Amino acid sequence: MRDFPPRRIVCLTEETVETLYLLGEQDRIVGVSGYAVRPPQVRREKPRVSAFISADIPKILALDPDLVLAFSDLQADIVGDLVRAGVAVHVFNQRDVAGILAMIRTLGAMVGATDRAGQLAQSLAQRLAAVAATPRPAPQPKVYFEEWDDPLISGIGWVSELIEIAGGTDALPHLRAHKAAKDRIVTPDAVRAAMPDMILASWCGKKVVPDRIRKREGWSDIPAVRNDRIVEIKSPIILQPGPAALTDGLDAIVKALWPGH
C-alpha cells in the first residue's frame, strides 16, 4: 500500500463492503462486487467491478486502488492477476463466527478504525450471546441447511453455528469442519437418514423452489417435508461471512425455527 490508511479500496465480496459502511469508512471504497447490496445505497454509490469468481481486471486497475480486499481460494485467480499487476491485496478466509468477528477487527485496523471495529465486533458478539441465551421450547429442532441443490451442498461453517445459536441442532454437524464446497457435498440418502425437522435453503443467488425439494425421491417421510417446514433464507443475509449473517441472517433462522415465539 502506498498510503496508510489506504484511501482507495476495492472490495471483491460483500461482507467487507458492509463492514466498511458500518465503520463509517465507506468513502475509501472505489469499487465493489456486483453482489454488494448492503447497505442499499451501495448499488448507486459505488461502481461494480466483479462477480464472485471473475472480475474486470482492467476496470479495477483503472480505479488505481491502494488495496483490494478478496475472500477465499475461489478468488485466487483474480488475486493472482492483481498481484502480478503490482496491486496490494488482502485475502480473508473466515469460515466461522469467530473468524467473522476477527475479520471485522482486522479490517478496522487496516483502515485506522481499530476502536470502532472493536466496538462493532463486541456488540455483535453480545447480540449472539443474547440470542443463544434466549429460552426455547424443547426439543431442539434438527435443521438441514442446503446451500446448493445440484449437487446437494450443506454444512457451511458459520451457518452451522448460527443454527445452534438460534436454538436448533445441525442435522449434519460433521460437515462444518470442511471449508471447500466440494467437501460438503451430501447424498439425498444422507439427508433422509438424518431426518431433519426443518429445511433451510439458500441456493447461492438463485430462487429456492420448495416443491422441487418436496418431490425428491424418498424425501416424503422426512419430518421437514411431511410438516411443510421448508424455508428459504435469502443469500445476501446468510451466505456472506460478515455482519449480515450475524444480524438479519440469524434473525431469519430464529423466525424459521420458532414461528410465533
For each residue, the residues with C-beta under 8 A, 3 or more apart:
1: 4 6 66 67 88
2: 66
3: 6 7 66
4: 1 112
5: 28 110 111 112 113
6: 1 3 9 28 65 66 67 88 110 111
7: 3 28 66
8: 28 30 63 64 65 66 67
9: 6 20 28 29 30 65 66 67 68 69 111
10: 29 30 31 32 49 60 63 65 67 68 69
11: 14 16 17 20 29 31 32 33 36 68 69
12: 33 49 50 55 68 69 70 71 75 78
13: 16 17 33 35 36 52 69 70 71 75 240
14: 11 17 18 32 33 35 36 37 38 236 240 242 244
15: 18 19 71 100 103 240 241 242 243 244
16: 11 13 19 20 69 71 92 103 107 242
17: 11 13 14 20 21 29 32 33 36 38 42 46
18: 14 15 21 22 36 38 39 240 242 243 244
19: 15 16 22 23 103 104 107 108 117 120 242 243
20: 9 11 16 17 23 25 26 28 29 107 111
21: 17 18 24 25 26 38 39 42
22: 18 19 120 243
23: 19 20 107 108 111 113 116 117 120
24: 21 113 116
25: 20 21 28 29 111 113
26: 20 21 29 42 45
27:
28: 5 6 7 8 9 20 25 111
29: 9 10 11 17 20 25 26 32 46
30: 8 9 10 46 47 63 65
31: 10 11 46 47 48 49 50 59 60 63 65
32: 10 11 14 17 29 36 42 46 47 48 49 50
33: 11 12 13 14 17 36 48 49 50 51 52
34: 48 50 51
35: 13 14 51 52 205 236 240
36: 11 13 14 17 18 32 33 42 43 46 48
37: 14 40 42 43 236
38: 14 17 18 21 42 236 244
39: 18 21 42
40: 37 43
41: 44 45
42: 17 21 26 32 36 37 38 39 45 46
43: 36 37 40 46
44: 41
45: 26 41 42
46: 17 29 30 31 32 36 42 43
47: 30 31 32 59 63
48: 31 32 33 34 36
49: 10 12 31 32 33 55 56 59 60 63
50: 12 31 32 33 34 54 55 56 60 78
51: 33 34 35 54 55
52: 13 33 35 74 75
53: 74 75 77 78
54: 50 51 78
55: 12 49 50 51 59 60 78 81
56: 49 50 59 60
57: 60 61 78 81 82 85
58: 61 62
59: 31 47 49 55 56 62 63
60: 10 31 49 50 55 56 57 63 65 68 82 87
61: 57 58 64 85 87
62: 58 59
63: 8 10 30 31 47 49 59 60
64: 8 61
65: 6 8 9 10 30 31 60 68 87 88
66: 1 2 3 6 7 8 9 88
67: 1 6 8 9 10 88 89 90 110
68: 9 10 11 12 60 65 79 82 87 88 89 90
69: 9 10 11 12 13 16 89 90 92 107
70: 12 13 75 78 79 89 90 91 92
71: 12 13 15 16 74 75 91 92 93 241
72: 75 91 92 93 179
73: 76 93 180
74: 52 53 71
75: 12 13 52 53 70 71 72 78 79 91
76: 73 79 80 91
77: 53 80 81
78: 12 50 53 54 55 57 70 75 81 82
79: 68 70 75 76 82 83 89 91
80: 76 77 83 84
81: 55 57 77 78 84 85
82: 57 60 68 78 79 85 87 89
83: 79 80 86 87 89
84: 80 81
85: 57 61 81 82
86: 83
87: 60 61 65 68 82 83
88: 1 6 65 66 67 68
89: 67 68 69 70 79 82 83
90: 67 68 69 70 110
91: 70 71 72 75 76 79
92: 16 69 70 71 72 103 106 107
93: 71 72 73 99 179
94: 99 100 102 103 158 241
95: 99 156 157 158 179 241
96: 99 100 157 158 161 176
97: 100 101 128 158 161 162 165 246
98: 101 102
99: 93 94 95 96 102 103 157 158 241
100: 15 94 96 97 103 104 158 241 242 243 245 246
101: 97 98 104 105 121 124 125
102: 94 98 99 105 106 121
103: 15 16 19 92 94 99 100 106 107 241 242
104: 19 100 101 107 108 117 120 121 124 242 243
105: 101 102 108 109 114 117 118 121
106: 92 102 103 109 110
107: 16 19 20 23 69 92 103 104 110 111 117
108: 19 23 104 105 111 113 114 115 116 117 118 120 121
109: 105 106 112 113 114 117
110: 5 6 67 90 106 107
111: 5 6 9 20 23 25 28 107 108
112: 4 5 109
113: 5 23 24 25 108 109 116 117
114: 105 108 109 117 118
115: 108 118 119
116: 23 24 108 113 119 120
117: 19 23 104 105 107 108 109 113 114 120 121
118: 105 108 114 115 121 122
119: 115 116 122 123
120: 19 22 23 104 108 116 117 123 124 243
121: 101 102 104 105 108 117 118 124 125
122: 118 119 125 126
123: 119 120 126 127
124: 101 104 120 121 127 128 243 246 247
125: 101 121 122 128 129
126: 122 123 129 130
127: 123 124 130 131 246 247
128: 97 124 125 131 132 165 246 250
129: 125 126 132 133
130: 126 127 133 134
131: 127 128 134 165 166 250 254
132: 128 129 164 165 167
133: 129 130
134: 130 131 167
135:
136: 140 167 258 261
137: 258 261
138:
139:
140: 136 167 168 169
141: 167 168 169 197 198 257
142: 168 169 170 171 194 195 196 197 198
143: 163 168 169 170 171 196 197 198 199 200 253 257
144: 154 171 172 191 194 196 198 199 200 224
145: 154 155 156 159 160 163 170 199 200 201 202
146: 149 152 153 154 199 200 201 202 203 213
147: 153 154 156 159 181 184 201 202 203 204 239
148: 151 152 153 181 203 204
149: 146 152 201 203 208 212 213
150:
151: 148 185
152: 146 148 149 185 186 187 188 191
153: 146 147 148 181 184 185 186
154: 144 145 146 147 171 172 175 184 186 191
155: 145 160 170 172 173 174 175 176 178 184 186
156: 95 145 147 159 160 176 184 239
157: 95 96 99 160 161 176 177 179
158: 94 95 96 97 99 100 161 162 241 245
159: 145 147 156 162 163 238 245 249
160: 145 155 156 157 163 164 170 173 175 176
161: 96 97 157 158 164 165 176
162: 97 158 159 165 166 238 245 246 249 250 253
163: 143 145 159 160 166 168 169 170 200 253 257
164: 132 160 161 167 168 169 170
165: 97 128 131 132 161 162 250
166: 131 162 163 250 253 254 257 258
167: 132 134 136 140 141 164 254 257 258
168: 140 141 142 143 163 164 198 253 257
169: 140 141 142 143 163 164 173
170: 142 143 145 155 160 163 164 173 176
171: 142 143 144 154 191 194 195 196
172: 144 154 155 175 186 190 191 194
173: 155 160 169 170 176
174: 155 177
175: 154 155 160 172 178 183 184 186
176: 96 155 156 157 160 161 170 173
177: 157 174
178: 155 175 183 184
179: 72 93 95 157 183
180: 73 183 184
181: 147 148 153 184 185
182: 185
183: 175 178 179 180
184: 147 153 154 155 156 175 178 180 181
185: 151 152 153 181 182
186: 152 153 154 155 172 175 190 191
187: 152 190 191
188: 152 191 192 216 217 218 219
189: 192 193 218
190: 172 186 187 193 194
191: 144 152 154 171 172 186 187 188 194 196 219 222
192: 188 189 195 218 219 221 222
193: 189 190
194: 142 144 171 172 190 191
195: 142 171 192 222 223
196: 142 143 144 171 191 199 222 223 224
197: 141 142 143 223 224 227 229
198: 141 142 143 144 168 224 229 231 256 257
199: 143 144 145 146 196 213 222 224 225 229 230 231
200: 143 144 145 146 163 231 232 233 253 256
201: 145 146 147 149 208 210 213 230 231 232 233
202: 145 146 147 208 232 233 234 235 238 239
203: 146 147 148 149 206 207 208 235
204: 147 148 235 239
205: 35 235
206: 203
207: 203 232
208: 149 201 202 203 213 232
209: 212 213
210: 201 213 214 230 232
211: 214 215
212: 149 209 215 216
213: 146 149 199 201 208 209 210 216 219 225 230
214: 210 211 219 220 225 230
215: 211 212 219
216: 188 212 213 219
217: 188
218: 188 189 192 221
219: 188 191 192 213 214 215 216 222 225
220: 214 225 226
221: 192 218 225 226
222: 191 192 195 196 199 219 225 226
223: 195 196 197 226 227 229
224: 144 196 197 198 199 227 229 230
225: 199 213 214 219 220 221 222 228 230
226: 220 221 222 223
227: 197 223 224
228: 225
229: 197 198 199 223 224
230: 199 201 210 213 214 224 225
231: 198 199 200 201 256
232: 200 201 202 207 208 210
233: 200 201 202 237 238 249 252 253 256
234: 202 237 238 252
235: 202 203 204 205 238 239 240
236: 14 35 37 38 239 240 244
237: 233 234 240 244 245 248 249 252
238: 159 162 202 233 234 235 244 245 249 252 253
239: 147 156 202 204 235 236 245
240: 13 14 15 18 35 235 236 237 244 245
241: 15 71 94 95 99 100 103 158 245
242: 14 15 16 18 19 100 103 104 245 246
243: 15 18 19 22 100 104 120 124 246 247
244: 14 15 18 38 236 237 238 240 247 248 249
245: 100 158 159 162 237 238 239 240 241 242 249 250
246: 97 100 124 127 128 162 242 243 249 250
247: 124 127 243 244 250 251
248: 237 244 251 252
249: 159 162 233 237 238 244 245 246 252 253
250: 128 131 162 165 166 245 246 247 253 254
251: 247 248 254 255
252: 233 234 237 238 248 249 255 256
253: 143 162 163 166 168 200 233 238 249 250 256 257
254: 131 166 167 250 251 257 258
255: 251 252 258 259
256: 198 200 231 233 252 253 259
257: 141 143 163 166 167 168 198 253 254
258: 136 137 166 167 254 255 261
259: 255 256
260:
261: 136 137 258
